[in-house]
Amino acid sequence: MSYIYVLWSNKLQKRYVGSTENLDKRMYEHNHGHSKFTKGGIPWELLYQEEFNSLSEARKRELFLKTGVGRKTLDGILNVNY
């Protein structure tokens, strides 16, 4: 299985969207400084995840969620009001 996931950093007040085949390992990497981009936001909290049959499907969804329409969709899923 593969996943897309959404993380939240209280420190940065930002969320991060990613994809992986091993969510537990990826969370460990994010929270232990193994990812250059997320290193400054430790600790990261898992807000949301979706499961897919393949990594290519998960990556397509990840790319969508990083677009303007995708961010608005994610805001709706997470009930975020700005």
C-alpha positions in Angstrom: 0.0 0.0 0.0 1.0 3.6 -0.5 -0.2 6.7 1.3 -0.6 10.5 1.0 -0.3 12.2 4.3 -0.7 15.7 5.7 1.4 16.9 8.6 1.1 20.0 10.8 3.8 21.9 12.5 2.7 24.1 15.4 6.2 25.6 15.4 5.9 26.8 11.8 2.1 27.0 11.7 2.3 25.2 8.4 1.2 21.9 6.9 3.2 19.5 4.7 1.8 17.1 2.1 3.7 14.0 1.1 3.5 10.5 -0.2 5.2 7.2 0.8 4.9 3.5 0.9 5.8 3.3 4.6 4.0 5.9 6.7 5.5 4.9 10.0 9.1 5.2 8.7 8.3 8.5 6.9 6.9 10.0 10.1 10.0 8.9 12.0 12.2 10.6 9.3 10.2 13.8 9.5 10.3 14.0 13.3 14.0 13.1 13.6 15.4 15.6 11.2 16.1 13.2 8.3 14.1 15.4 5.9 15.8 18.7 4.9 12.5 20.4 4.1 10.7 19.5 7.3 13.7 19.6 9.7 12.8 23.0 11.0 9.2 22.2 11.9 9.8 19.3 14.4 7.6 18.0 15.9 5.2 17.1 13.1 1.7 15.8 13.8 -0.2 13.6 11.4 -3.5 15.3 10.5 -4.8 13.2 7.6 -3.9 10.2 5.4 -5.3 8.4 2.4 -4.4 4.9 1.2 -3.7 3.9 -2.4 -2.9 0.7 -4.2 0.3 2.1 -5.8 2.8 4.9 -5.2 2.0 6.4 -8.6 -1.7 6.9 -7.6 -0.6 8.4 -4.3 1.8 10.8 -6.0 -0.9 11.9 -8.4 -3.1 12.7 -5.4 -0.2 14.5 -3.6 0.5 16.7 -6.6 -3.3 17.5 -6.8 -3.4 18.5 -3.1 -0.4 20.8 -3.7 -2.4 22.8 -6.4 -4.6 25.8 -5.5 -7.8 23.7 -6.0 -6.2 20.8 -4.1 -5.4 23.1 -1.1 -8.9 24.3 -1.0 -10.2 20.7 -1.2 -7.8 19.8 1.7 -9.1 22.8 3.7 -12.6 21.4 3.3 -11.6 17.9 4.3 -9.8 19.3 7.4 -12.5 21.9 8.1 -10.0 24.7 8.0 -11.4 28.2 8.0 -9.1 31.2 7.2 
